[in-house]
Amino acid sequence: MQFGILGETRARHGDGNEVPLGGPARRALLALLLVRPGEVVSTDRLADEIDPTGALSAHSLQSQVSRLRTALGAGAAIERAGAGYRIVVDPDAVDASRFERLAGEGRAALVDGDAGRAVVLLREALELWRGPALADLPDGETARAAAVRLEERRLGALEDRIEAGLRLGQHGAVVPELRELVGCHPLRERLAGLLMRALFAEGGQAEALVVFEETRRRLADELGADPSAELTALHRELLQTDPTPSPVAPPAQLTSFVGRADEVAEVAETLRVARLVTLLGPGGVGKTRLSVEVAGVGGTPDQVCFVELAPLRDGAGLPHALLGALGLRENGLQMDGGTRTPVDRLIAALSDQVLLLVLDNCEHLVDEVAVLAARLLATCPRLRVLATSREPLGIIGEHLFPVRPLDADTAVRLFTERAGAVRRGFTADPEVVRRICAALDDLPLAIELAAARSRTLDIDDLAGRLDDLLAVGARGNRTADERHRTLRSVVAWSWDLLSEPEQRAARRFTVFAGGATAPSALRVCGTDGDTLEALADKSLLEVAGGRYRMLETIRAYGAERLDAAGERESVRRAHAQHLLELLRTADPHLRRAEQLEWLPVVAAEHGDLMAALRRAAEEGAVETAFELLAASFTYLWIRGASASVAPLAIALLASVGEKVPDGLGEEYATCVLLAGAASATGDAGEQVWQRHRATAGEALAAAWPGDRSGRYPVVLLLWMMRNAGGPDPEGAFALVSSQHDCPEPWARAAAHYVSGFGHLGRRDRAAAEGAFGQALEGFRSLGDRWGSALALDTLAGVAGARGDRARALSLTDEALVLTERLGALEDSADLLVNRGDHLVGDDPAGARAAYAEAAALARRAGSSTYLAGALRGLGDVALEEGDPAAAERLYREALERIDPHWIKSLGPRVRTLIGLGRVAAARSRHTEAREHYRQAAEIAGTVGAHAPEVLRMLGLSEKVVESVLAAVTADR
């Protein structure tokens, strides 16, 4: 049940129906009990207040109580307590009690600076009034005192609500109400002061002064008193304060604004719907310049105030800086004798201003700026704020706009334009300029500083100094703020704002070359999640795709700090150890169903793998380098990335010679295989391969004796494929074939795969198909898509050899789906070449398309051998189409690119030489043709007894196999 005494006395049920209370006596009785719900009111006072004539007897009072109980029913209990009565209800069920609670909460919100909440609470409180308080009570002592108290609270709530409205910029709306209230209460100084402030904000300074004079005269005439100190101070401020501030405009720029038109438009559009936008990014990325350009865009508020916060050393001066930028006196318009803070003065000045406030460089005062911006936005509804900072303000309603480095073309254009300004007639190779800009993270400030050096340095000299990034911008603009004069000072400004734990984590993070996941960063940097997040918030780190990254300019500075702290060696060791553990964890998953999940995980660490390998080689950490290479081998081969580590593998082997390090035989063999696998290493790789192959083969055989497992089964298969064209192909085949009973299931599947070639050599296609099928079943049971693709490819070769082109194409396409999902570019290129070989007889156009796609993938992967296969296929098509000149050019280019030792090079070499022989024969160069045929036969003969199986495995037609083998026999 709800009760009302702010007006006529009422009682309503929960469903809204009014309770019939009866005559005036019972209404007065209920009102008296509700003035203080739960408190006892004596029977004497009840009788006196209900009937001041004294005619109400105790018996009559008891009768009225009884009737009131009956009317209220279960809605409220009226209890007899001692010599009086009390009503037992929830105080919030009485409108007067609820009013006092809401009014108190509204005032508290106003004091706390939350004008918006204050308005809501105070309006709700005032809406409870339906008329004069306690309207049904005769004019007795209790009634009079309670009514006066409630009416005073009502006036106070009105004043608080109007004060909150003024803070929210509602000056025009409250002026009529204030005029009426001042007319009803001419001696109430707070109302007069509120009216003066509202009139002043509306531009009525003269009217406000008239209100003060009228109030002063009334106080003197009726009370013989002067205005209070507060009202007098307000009057003084009215006389001294210019109602229209003159904000500081954004600084004029001396240089053109290059690029970023889209960002300017996007930020300006965001400001039309959002009241707080923060431009976020690292030092030198161009946040300040972008904010200046945004401030000048049409459609932003008429007035813009630009506040440079970098000179401030602490937050105490923040409100004063804003007052100064706004052109306001620090003791602005107020009504409390000067006791209000500068923040209150800002609110008074901005509460009705249409203004864009640009707060530049907030990062070193981010907490203080956040508090002040939140309060100003809450109390000044027509204000918008554009902040620039290296970390978010972190308040509700903030729209973050990350400012990224320039795109490549814009960066080059900026460098060229700025260099041309300091060196007349400046020209440079765009590629060299691009390399300079990329090394500087495409940061506008860094580019401008570097371009300024072109006045005294040639562009090639400047490019040659990129290893020392911080020195490139060592000379800067003398007129710039100190923190923007050099690139080093830009980074140092951000660095010096970090706490000691943040600096420690940041300098340690510099060991990551390709970024890091949160767990990796926490482990290597010895930090916690909060510190990592703080570095990202402060733009020392970027977060994208679940990884933290650091700009190279920041990394260069942090690396100096790491050296200065004496932590370089220990942090590098921690980094390498963590990477090794991750690779070892991932390796078995890369041969199973989870490989799609784990391949991207390892690929993301490729840059760090290269960095760790280089550091290990430089520092003589041989064991670490060998272990990293072996643990990453499966990934490197599936993704076709072995060429990237080949030079490092060569250098590592040169440092250890031909002696296998203790306990690292398999790792040593892996290193030898990687060193010789990439044709990109040229003669150096070939020499290493020849020098170390025998020793490595013995070490690998010792690691995989057949009855127990080594650590890296993929090395076994790749060793065979690399050695099939060497002096001991039998040993290579036997090493893998011996794993049929090996405990390692992947090695067993590989053994079936290799044994299928033996059956092919014996022309037992059914047995070969069975062995390849067993290999496919083994790989599939593990969920290994890569191994499955290898087996499918050989099954396709068997099908093609027996003339079943449809099945060959179906199996090849199935394998392609798997390699494409893995991102195995080299294997996809190889399969596409095979697809072209299956198509070339019936569909030359389809074959050409497959070869062309294979060539594109091989170029992307940097695979010379598989590119050679694609070029050979395109040569076959050209020859069939009657273009021997194009065919010869393609064959010769293919022959130059083929790795002579790789098993998959045998077929392309033989077929390329045969193709060259056919071209020579077609041009009647018969001696040359015979020489090409002889070379083809010689290459096929190098595989010894396994020549037939190798040739058939590589997809050569039976006719080609027989002709080559016949040539070998004839030659012998």
ZAMARGU-4260 file (C-alpha; in steps of 0.2 Angstrom, whole numbers, plus 5000, padded with zeros to 4 digits):
<rodrens>
0) 5000/5000/5000 | 5006/5018/4996 | 5003/5033/5006 | 5003/5052/5002 | 5004/5067/5013
5) 5012/5079/5000 | 4995/5086/4996 | 4978/5078/5001 | 4980/5063/5012 | 4979/5047/5002
10) 4981/5028/5003 | 4981/5017/4988 | 4982/4998/4986 | 4995/4990/4976 | 4984/4989/4961
15) 4982/5008/4961 | 4964/5008/4968 | 4962/5022/4981 | 4957/5017/4999 | 4941/5026/5005
20) 4947/5034/5021 | 4931/5042/5027 | 4929/5059/5035 | 4942/5073/5039 | 4946/5066/5057
25) 4952/5049/5050 | 4962/5058/5036 | 4970/5069/5049 | 4974/5054/5060 | 4982/5045/5046
30) 4992/5060/5041 | 4999/5063/5059 | 5004/5045/5060 | 5013/5046/5043 | 5023/5061/5047
35) 5036/5050/5056 | 5032/5032/5050 | 5035/5020/5064 | 5036/5033/5078 | 5024/5033/5092
40) 5012/5048/5093 | 5004/5051/5110 | 4985/5050/5111 | 4984/5068/5118 | 4994/5075/5103
45) 4983/5065/5091 | 4967/5072/5099 | 4974/5090/5100 | 4980/5090/5082 | 4964/5082/5075
50) 4952/5094/5084 | 4961/5109/5091 | 4944/5114/5101 | 4947/5099/5113 | 4931/5091/5109
55) 4938/5074/5103 | 4937/5062/5118 | 4949/5047/5121 | 4934/5035/5117 | 4931/5045/5100
60) 4949/5044/5096 | 4949/5025/5099 | 4934/5024/5088 | 4943/5033/5074 | 4958/5022/5075
65) 4947/5007/5074 | 4938/5013/5059 | 4955/5018/5050 | 4961/5000/5054 | 4946/4993/5045
70) 4948/5005/5030 | 4967/5000/5028 | 4964/4982/5031 | 4980/4972/5028 | 4989/4986/5020
75) 4996/4994/5036 | 4996/4990/5054 | 4991/5003/5067 | 4998/4998/5084 | 4994/5003/5102
80) 5011/5008/5110 | 5011/5014/5128 | 5001/5030/5128 | 4999/5032/5110 | 4998/5024/5092
85) 5010/5021/5078 | 5008/5015/5060 | 5020/5001/5054 | 5024/5004/5036 | 5039/5004/5025
90) 5045/5023/5025 | 5048/5022/5006 | 5029/5018/5005 | 5026/5036/5011 | 5028/5050/4998
95) 5036/5062/5010 | 5049/5050/5016 | 5052/5044/4998 | 5054/5063/4993 | 5067/5066/5007
100) 5077/5051/5002 | 5077/5055/4984 | 5081/5074/4987 | 5096/5069/4998 | 5103/5057/4985
105) 5100/5071/4972 | 5110/5083/4982 | 5124/5071/4985 | 5125/5067/4966 | 5126/5086/4963
110) 5140/5088/4976 | 5149/5073/4968 | 5148/5082/4951 | 5136/5070/4943 | 5123/5083/4937
115) 5114/5071/4925 | 5110/5059/4939 | 5106/5073/4951 | 5093/5080/4939 | 5084/5063/4937
120) 5084/5060/4956 | 5077/5077/4960 | 5064/5077/4946 | 5058/5061/4953 | 5057/5068/4971
125) 5048/5084/4966 | 5035/5075/4955 | 5029/5067/4971 | 5021/5084/4977 | 5002/5085/4973
130) 4999/5101/4983 | 5004/5109/5000 | 5011/5096/5012 | 4999/5089/5025 | 4984/5098/5017
135) 4971/5088/5027 | 4978/5093/5044 | 4971/5108/5054 | 4984/5121/5058 | 4991/5113/5074
140) 5009/5113/5081 | 5014/5097/5073 | 5006/5100/5057 | 5014/5117/5055 | 5032/5112/5059
145) 5031/5097/5048 | 5024/5107/5034 | 5037/5120/5035 | 5051/5108/5036 | 5044/5099/5020
150) 5041/5115/5011 | 5059/5120/5014 | 5066/5104/5008 | 5055/5106/4993 | 5063/5123/4989
155) 5080/5116/4992 | 5077/5102/4980 | 5070/5114/4967 | 5086/5124/4969 | 5097/5109/4968
160) 5088/5103/4952 | 5090/5120/4944 | 5108/5120/4949 | 5110/5103/4940 | 5101/5110/4925
165) 5113/5125/4924 | 5128/5113/4925 | 5120/5103/4910 | 5118/5119/4900 | 5099/5121/4902
170) 5100/5140/4905 | 5086/5145/4893 | 5074/5132/4900 | 5076/5137/4918 | 5075/5156/4917
175) 5056/5158/4917 | 5055/5146/4931 | 5068/5155/4941 | 5059/5172/4938 | 5043/5165/4945
180) 5052/5158/4960 | 5062/5174/4964 | 5045/5183/4963 | 5038/5171/4976 | 5054/5171/4987
185) 5062/5188/4984 | 5073/5186/4999 | 5080/5169/4995 | 5098/5173/4989 | 5102/5156/4981
190) 5087/5158/4969 | 5093/5175/4965 | 5111/5169/4962 | 5104/5155/4951 | 5094/5167/4940
195) 5109/5179/4938 | 5120/5164/4932 | 5107/5158/4920 | 5104/5176/4913 | 5123/5178/4911
200) 5125/5162/4902 | 5111/5167/4890 | 5121/5183/4886 | 5110/5194/4898 | 5124/5201/4909
205) 5114/5218/4911 | 5099/5208/4917 | 5109/5198/4929 | 5116/5214/4937 | 5098/5221/4939
210) 5093/5205/4948 | 5107/5208/4960 | 5102/5226/4963 | 5084/5222/4966 | 5089/5208/4978
215) 5101/5219/4987 | 5087/5233/4989 | 5074/5221/4996 | 5087/5213/5009 | 5090/5231/5015
220) 5072/5237/5015 | 5065/5221/5023 | 5079/5214/5034 | 5091/5228/5036 | 5104/5216/5029
225) 5117/5216/5015 | 5119/5202/5002 | 5129/5187/5008 | 5147/5185/5003 | 5143/5172/4990
230) 5130/5183/4981 | 5142/5198/4982 | 5156/5188/4975 | 5145/5182/4961 | 5141/5201/4957
235) 5159/5205/4957 | 5162/5191/4944 | 5148/5197/4933 | 5157/5214/4932 | 5174/5207/4928
240) 5170/5191/4917 | 5169/5191/4898 | 5154/5179/4895 | 5162/5174/4878 | 5179/5165/4880
245) 5192/5166/4866 | 5199/5149/4864 | 5216/5145/4858 | 5215/5139/4840 | 5225/5124/4833
250) 5243/5128/4828 | 5245/5134/4810 | 5256/5121/4800 | 5271/5126/4790 | 5271/5110/4779
255) 5258/5101/4769 | 5247/5087/4775 | 5252/5071/4765 | 5239/5057/4764 | 5227/5052/4777
260) 5212/5061/4770 | 5201/5046/4774 | 5207/5046/4792 | 5202/5064/4794 | 5185/5061/4786
265) 5182/5046/4797 | 5187/5055/4814 | 5177/5070/4809 | 5162/5059/4806 | 5164/5050/4822
270) 5165/5066/4832 | 5147/5070/4824 | 5140/5055/4834 | 5152/5053/4848 | 5157/5066/4861
275) 5174/5059/4866 | 5186/5052/4853 | 5204/5047/4857 | 5217/5046/4844 | 5228/5032/4850
280) 5246/5027/4844 | 5264/5027/4847 | 5275/5042/4847 | 5278/5050/4830 | 5264/5041/4822
285) 5255/5058/4818 | 5242/5060/4831 | 5244/5078/4834 | 5244/5083/4816 | 5229/5072/4812
290) 5220/5081/4827 | 5224/5098/4819 | 5218/5093/4802 | 5202/5086/4810 | 5199/5102/4819
295) 5199/5111/4803 | 5187/5100/4794 | 5170/5108/4790 | 5155/5102/4800 | 5165/5102/4817
300) 5158/5114/4830 | 5161/5133/4826 | 5174/5135/4840 | 5189/5124/4843 | 5201/5125/4858
305) 5218/5117/4856 | 5226/5112/4873 | 5244/5106/4873 | 5247/5096/4888 | 5265/5090/4885
310) 5273/5105/4895 | 5263/5100/4911 | 5273/5091/4923 | 5259/5085/4934 | 5240/5085/4934
315) 5238/5099/4947 | 5240/5112/4933 | 5228/5103/4921 | 5212/5114/4925 | 5222/5129/4924
320) 5229/5125/4907 | 5212/5123/4901 | 5206/5139/4908 | 5221/5148/4900 | 5218/5139/4883
325) 5200/5145/4884 | 5205/5163/4887 | 5196/5163/4904 | 5201/5171/4921 | 5205/5158/4934
330) 5192/5165/4946 | 5178/5164/4934 | 5159/5166/4937 | 5153/5159/4953 | 5143/5162/4969
335) 5153/5155/4984 | 5165/5169/4987 | 5179/5161/4977 | 5179/5144/4986 | 5175/5134/4970
340) 5188/5125/4961 | 5195/5129/4944 | 5185/5113/4938 | 5169/5122/4943 | 5174/5137/4934
345) 5177/5127/4918 | 5160/5119/4920 | 5152/5136/4922 | 5161/5143/4906 | 5158/5128/4895
350) 5141/5122/4901 | 5132/5130/4886 | 5146/5131/4874 | 5147/5123/4857 | 5165/5118/4857
355) 5178/5105/4851 | 5191/5103/4865 | 5207/5096/4858 | 5218/5089/4872 | 5235/5085/4864
360) 5247/5073/4872 | 5238/5066/4887 | 5248/5050/4890 | 5258/5057/4905 | 5243/5064/4914
365) 5231/5050/4908 | 5222/5048/4925 | 5219/5066/4928 | 5214/5070/4910 | 5201/5055/4911
370) 5193/5062/4927 | 5192/5080/4921 | 5186/5075/4903 | 5172/5063/4911 | 5166/5077/4922
375) 5166/5091/4908 | 5157/5079/4896 | 5144/5075/4910 | 5140/5093/4914 | 5143/5102/4897
380) 5131/5093/4885 | 5137/5103/4869 | 5155/5100/4872 | 5165/5087/4862 | 5183/5081/4866
385) 5196/5075/4854 | 5211/5068/4864 | 5228/5062/4857 | 5237/5049/4868 | 5248/5034/4868
390) 5235/5025/4880 | 5216/5026/4881 | 5208/5037/4894 | 5198/5023/4899 | 5181/5031/4902
395) 5163/5026/4897 | 5159/5033/4880 | 5176/5034/4874 | 5178/5030/4855 | 5196/5024/4851
400) 5204/5028/4834 | 5220/5019/4832 | 5232/5030/4822 | 5243/5018/4811 | 5259/5021/4802
405) 5258/5027/4784 | 5254/5016/4770 | 5269/5012/4759 | 5265/5024/4745 | 5261/5039/4757
410) 5277/5036/4767 | 5287/5037/4751 | 5278/5053/4745 | 5281/5061/4762 | 5299/5057/4762
415) 5301/5063/4744 | 5292/5079/4748 | 5301/5083/4764 | 5318/5079/4757 | 5314/5090/4742
420) 5311/5104/4754 | 5329/5104/4761 | 5338/5098/4745 | 5333/5106/4729 | 5330/5095/4715
425) 5330/5079/4726 | 5328/5063/4717 | 5330/5045/4723 | 5326/5027/4718 | 5308/5024/4725
430) 5314/5007/4731 | 5328/5014/4741 | 5316/5027/4749 | 5304/5013/4752 | 5317/5003/4761
435) 5321/5018/4772 | 5303/5021/4777 | 5300/5003/4780 | 5315/5002/4792 | 5307/5017/4801
440) 5291/5008/4803 | 5283/5021/4791 | 5281/5033/4806 | 5278/5051/4799 | 5290/5059/4812
445) 5304/5047/4809 | 5302/5049/4790 | 5302/5068/4792 | 5318/5068/4803 | 5326/5056/4791
450) 5321/5066/4776 | 5329/5081/4784 | 5346/5072/4785 | 5346/5071/4766 | 5352/5089/4765
455) 5369/5083/4770 | 5368/5064/4766 | 5366/5055/4750 | 5351/5044/4749 | 5362/5028/4748
460) 5372/5034/4763 | 5356/5036/4773 | 5350/5019/4768 | 5367/5012/4774 | 5364/5018/4791
465) 5347/5009/4794 | 5355/4997/4806 | 5356/5012/4818 | 5338/5017/4817 | 5339/5030/4831
470) 5354/5039/4824 | 5345/5042/4807 | 5334/5055/4815 | 5347/5061/4827 | 5346/5079/4821
475) 5329/5086/4821 | 5318/5102/4821 | 5325/5115/4833 | 5308/5123/4835 | 5300/5107/4840
480) 5296/5102/4857 | 5311/5093/4865 | 5302/5076/4864 | 5300/5078/4845 | 5317/5084/4840
485) 5325/5067/4837 | 5318/5050/4835 | 5327/5044/4851 | 5319/5058/4861 | 5302/5052/4854
490) 5304/5035/4861 | 5313/5041/4877 | 5297/5051/4881 | 5286/5036/4881 | 5299/5025/4889
495) 5302/5037/4904 | 5283/5037/4908 | 5284/5018/4911 | 5285/5011/4928 | 5301/5001/4932
500) 5291/4984/4930 | 5285/4990/4913 | 5302/4996/4907 | 5309/4979/4912 | 5295/4969/4902
505) 5297/4981/4887 | 5316/4979/4886 | 5315/4960/4887 | 5301/4960/4874 | 5314/4966/4861
510) 5321/4948/4860 | 5305/4944/4850 | 5307/4946/4832 | 5290/4942/4826 | 5279/4947/4841
515) 5273/4935/4854 | 5257/4928/4861 | 5253/4933/4879 | 5259/4917/4887 | 5276/4918/4877
520) 5278/4936/4882 | 5274/4932/4901 | 5286/4918/4901 | 5301/4926/4893 | 5299/4943/4900
525) 5296/4937/4917 | 5281/4949/4919 | 5262/4948/4922 | 5247/4951/4912 | 5243/4968/4919
530) 5260/4974/4915 | 5258/4968/4897 | 5241/4976/4895 | 5248/4992/4902 | 5262/4992/4888
535) 5249/4989/4875 | 5238/5003/4882 | 5253/5015/4882 | 5257/5011/4863 | 5273/5002/4867
540) 5266/4986/4861 | 5253/4983/4848 | 5240/4969/4849 | 5233/4961/4833 | 5228/4943/4829
545) 5231/4938/4847 | 5249/4943/4847 | 5259/4957/4854 | 5271/4967/4843 | 5284/4981/4845
550) 5288/4994/4832 | 5306/4993/4826 | 5310/5010/4832 | 5304/5006/4849 | 5313/4989/4848
555) 5330/4998/4844 | 5328/5009/4859 | 5323/4994/4870 | 5337/4984/4865 | 5349/4997/4871
560) 5341/4997/4887 | 5342/4978/4888 | 5361/4979/4885 | 5362/4993/4898 | 5353/4982/4911
565) 5366/4967/4907 | 5351/4956/4903 | 5354/4952/4884 | 5362/4935/4886 | 5350/4928/4899
570) 5334/4935/4890 | 5340/4927/4874 | 5343/4911/4882 | 5326/4911/4890 | 5318/4916/4872
575) 5327/4901/4864 | 5322/4889/4877 | 5304/4894/4877 | 5304/4893/4858 | 5312/4876/4858
580) 5299/4870/4870 | 5285/4876/4859 | 5292/4868/4844 | 5294/4851/4853 | 5276/4852/4859
585) 5270/4856/4842 | 5280/4843/4832 | 5270/4828/4835 | 5254/4837/4832 | 5260/4842/4815
590) 5259/4824/4810 | 5242/4821/4816 | 5224/4828/4815 | 5228/4844/4825 | 5241/4850/4811
595) 5228/4863/4805 | 5228/4870/4822 | 5246/4869/4825 | 5254/4874/4809 | 5248/4893/4811
600) 5255/4892/4829 | 5272/4887/4823 | 5272/4898/4807 | 5268/4913/4818 | 5285/4910/4827
605) 5295/4909/4810 | 5303/4926/4813 | 5308/4921/4831 | 5315/4905/4825 | 5326/4913/4812
610) 5332/4926/4826 | 5335/4912/4838 | 5345/4902/4826 | 5356/4917/4821 | 5359/4922/4839
615) 5364/4904/4843 | 5376/4903/4828 | 5384/4920/4833 | 5386/4915/4851 | 5392/4897/4848
620) 5377/4889/4856 | 5378/4874/4844 | 5367/4862/4854 | 5353/4875/4855 | 5354/4878/4836
625) 5354/4860/4831 | 5339/4857/4843 | 5329/4871/4835 | 5332/4865/4818 | 5327/4848/4821
630) 5311/4853/4831 | 5305/4864/4817 | 5309/4852/4803 | 5292/4845/4800 | 5285/4863/4800
635) 5298/4869/4788 | 5295/4855/4776 | 5276/4855/4776 | 5276/4874/4773 | 5291/4874/4760
640) 5301/4885/4771 | 5317/4875/4772 | 5326/4887/4760 | 5325/4901/4774 | 5336/4891/4786
645) 5348/4883/4774 | 5361/4897/4775 | 5361/4895/4794 | 5362/4876/4793 | 5377/4878/4782
650) 5385/4890/4794 | 5382/4879/4809 | 5390/4864/4801 | 5405/4874/4796 | 5407/4878/4815
655) 5406/4860/4820 | 5415/4851/4806 | 5411/4833/4802 | 5411/4827/4820 | 5393/4823/4826
660) 5390/4832/4843 | 5387/4820/4857 | 5368/4815/4858 | 5363/4825/4843 | 5365/4813/4829
665) 5348/4815/4822 | 5348/4833/4824 | 5365/4833/4815 | 5357/4824/4800 | 5343/4836/4800
670) 5355/4850/4799 | 5364/4842/4784 | 5348/4838/4775 | 5342/4856/4777 | 5359/4863/4772
675) 5359/4854/4756 | 5340/4854/4752 | 5339/4872/4745 | 5346/4876/4728 | 5346/4894/4734
680) 5362/4889/4744 | 5371/4885/4727 | 5388/4878/4728 | 5390/4881/4746 | 5375/4869/4750
685) 5381/4856/4738 | 5398/4856/4746 | 5391/4854/4763 | 5380/4840/4757 | 5394/4830/4749
690) 5405/4833/4764 | 5393/4828/4778 | 5381/4816/4769 | 5389/4799/4774 | 5392/4804/4792
695) 5374/4811/4794 | 5367/4795/4786 | 5376/4784/4799 | 5369/4795/4813 | 5352/4794/4806
700) 5352/4775/4804 | 5359/4774/4822 | 5344/4785/4828 | 5331/4774/4819 | 5337/4755/4820
705) 5320/4749/4816 | 5315/4742/4833 | 5314/4758/4842 | 5310/4776/4837 | 5320/4791/4834
710) 5313/4808/4838 | 5309/4816/4821 | 5301/4803/4808 | 5299/4815/4794 | 5318/4817/4793
715) 5318/4798/4788 | 5307/4800/4773 | 5315/4816/4767 | 5332/4808/4769 | 5327/4795/4757
720) 5320/4807/4744 | 5335/4817/4745 | 5347/4802/4743 | 5338/4793/4729 | 5348/4801/4716
725) 5365/4799/4726 | 5378/4786/4727 | 5369/4775/4739 | 5350/4775/4735 | 5349/4757/4741
730) 5354/4762/4758 | 5342/4777/4758 | 5327/4765/4753 | 5332/4752/4765 | 5333/4764/4780
735) 5315/4769/4778 | 5309/4752/4773 | 5316/4745/4789 | 5303/4754/4799 | 5288/4742/4796
740) 5288/4736/4814 | 5294/4753/4822 | 5284/4758/4837 | 5281/4776/4829 | 5265/4774/4818
745) 5270/4788/4806 | 5287/4780/4802 | 5277/4763/4799 | 5266/4773/4786 | 5281/4780/4778
750) 5289/4762/4777 | 5274/4756/4767 | 5275/4772/4756 | 5293/4768/4752 | 5290/4749/4749
755) 5277/4753/4736 | 5291/4759/4725 | 5300/4742/4726 | 5284/4734/4720 | 5283/4746/4705
760) 5301/4742/4701 | 5296/4724/4700 | 5281/4729/4689 | 5269/4723/4702 | 5257/4737/4701
765) 5244/4728/4712 | 5256/4726/4726 | 5262/4744/4724 | 5244/4750/4725 | 5242/4739/4740
770) 5257/4747/4749 | 5253/4765/4744 | 5235/4761/4751 | 5242/4755/4767 | 5252/4770/4768
775) 5237/4781/4765 | 5227/4771/4778 | 5241/4774/4791 | 5243/4793/4788 | 5224/4795/4788
780) 5222/4785/4804 | 5234/4799/4812 | 5225/4813/4803 | 5240/4818/4794 | 5235/4827/4778
785) 5252/4830/4772 | 5257/4811/4772 | 5240/4807/4765 | 5243/4819/4751 | 5260/4810/4747
790) 5251/4793/4747 | 5237/4799/4736 | 5249/4806/4723 | 5258/4790/4721 | 5241/4781/4720
795) 5237/4793/4706 | 5253/4789/4698 | 5249/4771/4698 | 5232/4774/4690 | 5239/4785/4677
800) 5252/4772/4672 | 5239/4759/4669 | 5229/4772/4658 | 5215/4777/4671 | 5216/4795/4669
805) 5200/4799/4677 | 5205/4790/4694 | 5222/4798/4693 | 5215/4816/4691 | 5202/4812/4705
810) 5216/4806/4717 | 5227/4821/4713 | 5213/4833/4716 | 5210/4825/4733 | 5228/4827/4737
815) 5227/4845/4732 | 5213/4849/4743 | 5224/4843/4758 | 5240/4852/4753 | 5230/4868/4750
820) 5222/4867/4767 | 5239/4865/4775 | 5246/4880/4765 | 5260/4867/4758 | 5264/4878/4743
825) 5278/4867/4736 | 5268/4851/4737 | 5253/4859/4729 | 5264/4865/4715 | 5271/4847/4713
830) 5253/4840/4713 | 5248/4853/4700 | 5262/4848/4689 | 5257/4830/4690 | 5239/4835/4686
835) 5245/4843/4671 | 5254/4827/4666 | 5238/4818/4668 | 5229/4830/4657 | 5241/4834/4644
840) 5236/4820/4632 | 5218/4824/4632 | 5216/4842/4637 | 5231/4853/4633 | 5222/4869/4638
845) 5219/4861/4656 | 5236/4855/4657 | 5243/4872/4653 | 5232/4880/4666 | 5238/4867/4679
850) 5257/4870/4674 | 5255/4889/4675 | 5246/4888/4692 | 5260/4877/4698 | 5273/4889/4692
855) 5265/4903/4702 | 5264/4893/4718 | 5282/4888/4716 | 5288/4906/4714 | 5278/4911/4729
860) 5287/4897/4739 | 5304/4901/4732 | 5305/4883/4726 | 5317/4881/4711 | 5314/4863/4709
865) 5295/4863/4708 | 5296/4879/4697 | 5307/4868/4685 | 5294/4855/4685 | 5281/4867/4680
870) 5292/4875/4666 | 5295/4858/4659 | 5277/4855/4658 | 5274/4871/4649 | 5288/4866/4637
875) 5279/4850/4634 | 5263/4859/4629 | 5272/4871/4618 | 5281/4857/4609 | 5264/4848/4606
880) 5257/4864/4600 | 5271/4866/4587 | 5281/4880/4595 | 5298/4872/4597 | 5307/4889/4600
885) 5296/4892/4616 | 5298/4874/4621 | 5317/4875/4620 | 5317/4891/4630 | 5306/4883/4644
890) 5316/4867/4644 | 5333/4876/4646 | 5326/4887/4660 | 5319/4872/4669 | 5336/4862/4667
895) 5345/4877/4675 | 5334/4877/4691 | 5333/4858/4695 | 5341/4852/4711 | 5351/4836/4704
900) 5350/4827/4721 | 5331/4828/4725 | 5321/4813/4721 | 5307/4823/4713 | 5320/4831/4701
905) 5324/4814/4693 | 5308/4814/4682 | 5309/4833/4677 | 5327/4831/4673 | 5324/4815/4662
910) 5309/4823/4654 | 5317/4839/4651 | 5332/4831/4643 | 5320/4821/4632 | 5310/4836/4627
915) 5326/4845/4622 | 5331/4830/4612 | 5314/4830/4603 | 5316/4849/4599 | 5334/4846/4592
920) 5327/4831/4582 | 5313/4842/4575 | 5326/4855/4570 | 5337/4841/4562 | 5351/4844/4575
925) 5352/4825/4577 | 5369/4824/4586 | 5362/4836/4599 | 5347/4826/4600 | 5356/4810/4604
930) 5367/4819/4617 | 5351/4824/4626 | 5344/4806/4625 | 5361/4799/4632 | 5361/4811/4647
935) 5343/4807/4651 | 5348/4788/4651 | 5363/4791/4661 | 5353/4801/4674 | 5340/4787/4675
940) 5354/4774/4677 | 5361/4783/4692 | 5347/4775/4703 | 5353/4758/4699 | 5341/4744/4702
945) 5328/4756/4708 | 5327/4765/4691 | 5310/4758/4686 | 5302/4762/4702 | 5308/4779/4704
950) 5303/4784/4686 | 5286/4777/4688 | 5284/4785/4705 | 5287/4802/4697 | 5273/4800/4685
955) 5283/4796/4669 | 5272/4786/4656 | 5277/4768/4653 | 5283/4772/4636 | 5295/4785/4643
960) 5301/4773/4656 | 5304/4759/4644 | 5313/4770/4631 | 5324/4777/4645 | 5328/4760/4652
965) 5332/4754/4634 | 5344/4768/4632 | 5352/4763/4648 | 5354/4745/4642 | 5360/4750/4625
970) 5373/4762/4633 | 5379/4748/4644
</rodrens>
